[in-house]
């Protein structure tokens, strides 16, 4: 009997060992597959002579390579002009702005580590993104691949464990799409609008937008205003950061503008053309609405997005709406247009997912507030556009707390921008967010320059728009206190909860933070009060309201259990 028992255990051990071995082989095979498909081969460059180019320093913050130049303006913005063939442009961009490329990746990876602290999961993420983006290069025009490859020679050597320089820069161009699609993060929860004819004081088209993209404070420190004279296509400007040649906000020398707004999307199965590169192609090759539509139509995307396209040739703006499955155009009958984070076209606007987005997100509320402000302000001007972009109130001027996603100014903007396409004028915000001065650039002047004179500013100082006086207020000081206390709390430090509440008392999320902190230390009665107060405020999304109600129910059950 004992011998049979031992024999049975041995058989079970062999079975378990076989199963374990099979899983191990499967895991190794999967790992090999992921490593192999996550490799991204760079394009073949016929003439790599551009790599021999060297920059010349004009001073400690200004450099040139031939006609190309880079400088840090006294406004705090970095300015750069680049011309030439694709690979050459990339190399020059990298050599001129290399410090920013490397610093921005440091900031990006640091924020990623904050969100994903495990080294194992970082490596898993690397192979998952590699697998997900395995066909990315097939959906990117050769011109842009060559440009990104040229830029990659100036990227950091510290992140080889994530991927090659080229693979990392290519994947960073799809980072917005991946985060948007897989987590519904809505990292780009932007607001944009335009006016023309009788809705503009001088009848010309005016467009304003907030790019509400937040990846930590450091990520927004080094904003770049870049001017490109490509070998093919139109000259154009765009606002970006080191290492990113896609477009989120820009205008070309034909007076065509492009800005992007995220919309509700389903989880994709594989990569396609990143949204920012579709916007880049439109900016470089379109000069009117129809040409912009034709370019967007030929590109497959894997997330849903709205492109607000303004056209000097048409003296109007439209929203081109695009999903992985369909496409629509919203062209209003009136002489103004508004765009937040839901679709408005006849076909995509009727989608069940879009209706859910309207019901459960902050998009519709922000859209209504934007429409309200445009009606109140009368015929639009550049100054009025800036004032609207800075608005921090709720509907009818209600105080909904500082930082609320339902406000036009959420205090997270990477940048805000205003365009006057017919005049080829653009205004770009300086820190903090859209509250600093808006710096004016004249594209006609910049594209007629021959090199950089270090003694003269590139921007048009006479047309700059002053910083918001809100920066000098007690409310702004209180908001700074709120952000500091919130950061300390999220880092696990002990803070004065009452001071946190006092710093931003009309914001629902203040009470959520206070409730979560007191719940964590098992003070359920106090946490309950905070959650109940949160429910009396204007809450941004249905998901956040559900969280508050769930926590409140937990508090009630804990209090009852303790009695």
N, C-alpha and C positions, 0 to 999 in steps of 0.2 A: 504493500500500500504506500509506504514511504517512498519507494523507488518510483512508483507511478506519479506520485505528487511532484517529485523532483523533475521527472521527465516533462510533466505538464508545465511547470514553471519555465523550464528551458525552452519549450515550444513557444510559450507566451513571450519570453524574452526575445526569441528569434523574430517573431512576428512584429513586436514593437521596434526591434532594431531595424527590420526591413522597412517598416512604415517611416521611422525616423530617417533612415538612409534615403528613402524615396523623396521625402520632403526636403532633405538637405540637397539632393541632386537637383530637385525642382527649383529650390531657392538659388543654387549656384547658376543653373541654366538661366533663370530669370535675371539674375545679377549680370551675367555675361551679355544677355540680350539688351538689358537696359543700358549698359556701358557702351555697347556697340551702336545702338540707335541714337544714344544721346550725343554721340560725336557729330560735330558739324564742320564739314570741310569748307575752308574759305574759297572764294572765287580765284581763278587763275588770272594773274595780272601780267599782261604782255610786256609792259614797260614799268618796272618798279623804281625808276630813277628818282621819283619824288621823295623816296626815303632818305636821299642824301641831302635834302634841304635842311638848312639850319636857321633858327630864328635869330633876329638881331634885337638887342634890348635898346629901347629909347630911354627908359628909366626903369625903376624897380617894378612898375606895374603896366608897362606898355612894351609890346614887341611887334616886329614886322617880319614878314617873309615875302620879298618882292612887293607887290601891291597889296598883299594881305596884311591885316593888322588886328591887334587885340589890345584892349586897355581896360583898366578899372576906372570908371568915371567917378568924379567927386560926388555923384548922386548915390553911389553905392552899387549901381548896376554895372555888370561887365558888358562890354560892347566888342563885337568882333565882325570883321568883314572877310569873306572867303570867296575866291573865284577859281575857275578851272574845271578840268575833267574830274569824273567821280572819284577815282582812287586818289588823285592829287588833292582834291578838296578834303578828303578824309584825313590824309596825312598832315596837311597844313592845319586843319582844325585841331588835330591832336597835338601837334607840336606847339601851337600857339596857346592852347587852353589845357595842356596836359595836367597842370596842378589841380585845376577844377575837376577834370575827369577823375583823377585819382581820389581827390577829397570827397567827391560826390559818391563814389563807390564805397569809400570808407563809411560815410554816413548811411548809405542805403543798407549795407551789410550789418552795421551796428543796429539799425532799426529792425532789420530782419531777425537778428539774434535776440532782440528784445521780445519780438513776437514769437519766435521759435527758438527757445534757449538751448535745446538739446542738439549736440553735435551730430548724433545719429540721425535725427529728423532733418537736419540741414542737408546731410548727405542724401537722405531719402528724397527730400524735396528736389535736390539737384537732379537725380535720375528720373524722378517723376516728370519734372519740367522738360528734361531732355527727351523723354518718351513722348510727352504731350506735344512738344514742338519739333518732333522728328522730321516733319515735312515742312517746317516753317520756311526754309530757304526757297522751296519751290514756289511759294506764294509772294516772295519779295522780288521786285524788279532788280535786274542785274546791276543797274546803276546804283541803287541804294546799298546792295550787298558790297559792292566795291568801295563805296564811300565809308561804310561802317568798318570794313576790313582795314582801310587806311587809317582810320581813327584808332583802331584797336592796338596799333603799335605803341600808342602812348598810354595805354591802360596800365593798371597796377599789376605787379608780378606777385602780389601777396594772396591772390585768390584762385590759384590754379586748382585747388581742391574743389572749387565750384564748377570750373570749366576753363577752356582756353579763353584768352582775351576776346577773340572774335565771337565765340559762342556766347560768352557772357553778355557782350554788348548787343548782340542780336536778340537774345532772350530778354534783356532789359527793355527793348522796344515793345515787347509783348507783355510786360509785367502788368500794365494797367488792365489789359484784356483778361489775363489769367486770374488776377485778384477779383476783378469784376464778375467773371463768369463762375469761378469755383466757390467763392464765399459770399457772393452777393454783397461784397464790401462797399460798393458804391463809393469808392475812393474819389471818384470824380463826380461830385454832386453839385454841378455848376448851374449858374444862372446867366442867360444872355438875352439881349433884346436889340431891336433896331427900329429906327424911325426914318421917314422920308416924306417928300412932298409937303402937304399941309401939317404933318406932325413934327416937322423939323423947322426951326426958326428961319433958316436960310434955304429950305426945301431940299437940301442935300442929304444924302444917306449918312446916318450916324449909327454906329454899332458899339455896344458895350458888353463886356462879359467879365464874370468872376470865375477864375479857374480854382475851384475849391478842392484841391488835391493835397492831402496831408500825409506825409511820411516822416513826421518829426520836425522840430523847429530847425535843426541844422540843414535839413534837405532844402529848405527854402532860402537859405542865407545867400547862396551864390547864384542869383538869377542872371541869365545871359540874354542880351538882346543881339540877335545875330542877323547879319545881312549877307545874302548869298547871291552871287552872280554865276549861275551854273553855265556849263558849256552849251547845254541845250535847255530850252524852256525859258520861262520868265524870271527876271530878278525878283527876289522876295525877301521879307524879313519875318522872323518868328521869335517868340520868347521861349527859352528852353533852359536846360541845365547841362552840366558837363557830361559828354558822352552820348547825348541824346539828339539825333538828327531828325527824328520824327517831329510832327507839328501838332500842337494842341491849340495854339492861337497864332495867327499870322496873316499877312497881307502881301500881295505881289504888286509889281509896278504897273499893272493894268487896273489896279483898284479892286481886285477880287480878294475877299477875306474869307477865312475859314476858322471856325471854332468848333470844339466837340463837346457834347453833353451825353453822359451815360444814360442808358435806359434799361428797363428790366429785361433780363436775358435768362435763357435756360442754360443748363450745364452742357457744354460742348463735348465732343468726343476727340477732337484733334484741332490743331492750330490751322489758321488761315492767314490772311494778310492782317497785320496789326493795324488797328484803327488809326494810330498816329502816322503810319506810312501811307494810308489811303488819303488822309488829310494833306500830307506832304506832296503827294502826286497831284492832287487837285490844285494846290497852291502853285506848284511849279509849272503846270501845263494847261490850266484853264484860265480863260479870261472873261467868261460869263456863266450864268446859271446853267445853261444847257450843256456846256462843256464839262462843268463840274459834275452834273448828273451822269453824263456818259462815262466819266472816269470811275465814279463810285459804283456804277452799274457793273462794270467789267471785273471788279474785285470781289472775291469771296471773303466774307468776314466771319469770325466765330463768336462775336458778341453783338448785342444790339446797341446802336448808337444814333444820336442825332447830330447832323452836321449843319450848323447855321452858316449859310453861305451868303455873303453880301457882295453885290456887284455894282460897280460904278457904271458899267456899260448899260445895265438894266435899271439903274437907280432904284433898287429895291433889294430886299433880302428874303430868302426862303429857308425852310428847314428840310434838308434831305434826310429822310428817316430810313434806316437800314437794319435788317436783322439777318441772321444766317440764311433764312428762308425767303425773305421778301424785301420789298423796297417801296417807298412812298414819298410823296413830296407835299409839304404843307406850304401853301402860298395864299396868305389871307387876302380877303377883299379890301380890307382897310390898309392905310399907309403906315402901319406899324406891325411888329411881330415880337412875340415873346416865346422863350424856350427855357424849360427847366429840365426835369428828368422823366417826362412821359411823352408818348407820341400824341400827335394832334391830327395826323392825316386820316383820310376817310377809311382806308383799309387797316393800317397798323393801329390806328387809334381805337378800333373796335375789338382788338384782340382781348381775350379774357385776361391774359397776363398783364396787359397795359391797364385794364380797368382795376385789377388788383393793386397795381402800382399806385394808381391815383387814390384808391381808398386807404392804403396802408402806409404810404411813404409821406415824406414832407413836401413832395414835388408840387402837388395841387395847391397847397396853402401858399407856398412861395410864389407860384404862378399868379395867384389872386392878388397877393401883396404887390407884386411887380406891376400888374395891370392897374391896380389902384393908384400907385405912385405916378405912373405915366399919365393917367387922366388928371391927377391933381396938379402936375407940374406944367401943363400946357405945352406949347410948341418947344420941342427939345433942342438943347445945345450940348456942347461937350461938357461944360461945367455941370449941367443938370444930370447928364449921364453919369458922371463921377459921383454926384450926390446920391443918386439911386443905388449905385453899386456899393456905397458905404452904409446904406440904411440898415439899421440893426433892430428895428421895431417889428411888431406883428401887425396883423390886419387892424386898420383904423388907428394905427399908431400905438397899439397896446404894448406894454412892457412885458416881453416874454422871456426875459433873461438874456444875458450876453453869452453868445455861443450856440444859440438854438439853431438847429438845422432848418427850421421853418423860416428863419430870417434870411434876407438876401445876403447880408454880411454875417457870416458864421464865424469870423475870426480864425479861419484856417486857410485862407486863399494863398496859394503859391504866388499868384499874381492876378491883377486885374488889368484890363486893357480896353482902350477906346480907339475906334477907327473912324476917320473921315475919308472914305475911299476916293472920292473925286479929287480931293486936294492932296492925296497920297500922304496924309498925316496920320500919325499914331501916337498915343500916349500910354506909357507903361508905368505901373505903380511901383513905388519903392517901399521898403519895410517901414513899419510892420503891416503885413497883409496888404489891404488896399487903403490903408490910412495915411501912409507917407505921401510925399508929393508925387504927382504923375509927371513923368519926364516926356517932353515932346520930341518926336523925330520926324523929319521931313525926308521921305524917300527920294524925292527928286534931287535934293541936295546931296544926300549920302551916296547915291549911285553915280553922281557926277564928280565925286572926289577922286583925286589921284594920290593914293597913299595917305598916311596919317601924319598930321602936324601935331606933335605932342603939346604945343602951346595953346591949342584951341579945342574947345569941346565939340563933340559930334552932335549933341542934341541942340534943339532950338530953345534956349533958356527963356526967351521972351514969351513963349507960349506954354511954359510949364504951369501946372495947376498946383496950388499950395496944399500942404499937408492938412489933414482934418484937425480942427481945433479940439476935437474930442480927446486927442492925445494929451491935452493939458488938463483934463477934467478929473474930478475925484472918482467918477464912475470908472474911468479907464484904470486909474491906480488900483481901485478895488478889484477890477477884473484881473490885473496882473497878480494881485494877492491870491485870488481864486485859482489861477493857473498854477501858481507855485505850490499852494497847499494840495491841490489835486495831484500834481506830479509826485509830491512827497508821499501822499496816501497810497497811490498806486505802486510806489516803490517799496511799500511795506513799512514806512516810517509812521510813528505815532504823531498825530496832529491834533490841534484844537478843533473839534468838529463844529463847535458853535461859531468859531471864527470863519470856518469854511462857509457855513450857511449865511453868515452876515455879509460875506464878500460878493455873493451873487444870489440874493434872496428870491428873485422872481423866476429863476431857472429851475425847471423840474429836475434836471440831472444833478443839481447840487444836493437835492434831498435823496436822490437815488444813491449817490456816493455816501451820504451820511447814513442812510438806512443800511446799505451793504456793510459799512464799517462797524456800525453798532450791532448788527445781526451777527457778524463774525465773532464779536466778543460776547455773544449770548445775551445781550441786553435787548431782549425781544420787545419789551414794552416801548422803549425809546425808538427802536427801529420801526415799529408799527406807526408811530406818530409821524416819522419822516416819510414813510411810504404813503400814508394818507394825505400828507401835505403835497407830495409830488403829484398825486392824482387831481389836485385842484388847479394845477398849472397847465400851460399849453405844452402838451407832450408831442415830440416830433413824429414818432412812428408808432404803428400798431404793435410792432414787436417789442418796443420799449414799454409800452403800456401793459402788455401781457406779462413782461418780466416783473413790473411793479406789483401787479395784482397777484402773481404767483408768490412773490416774497411776502406780501401782506397776508395771504392765506397761511403760509408757513409760520409767520409770527403768531397768528391767532391760534394755530394748533399747538405751538410750543408753549404759549401762555396758558392754554387750557390744560395741557399735560402737566405743567408745573404746579397747577392748583389741584 
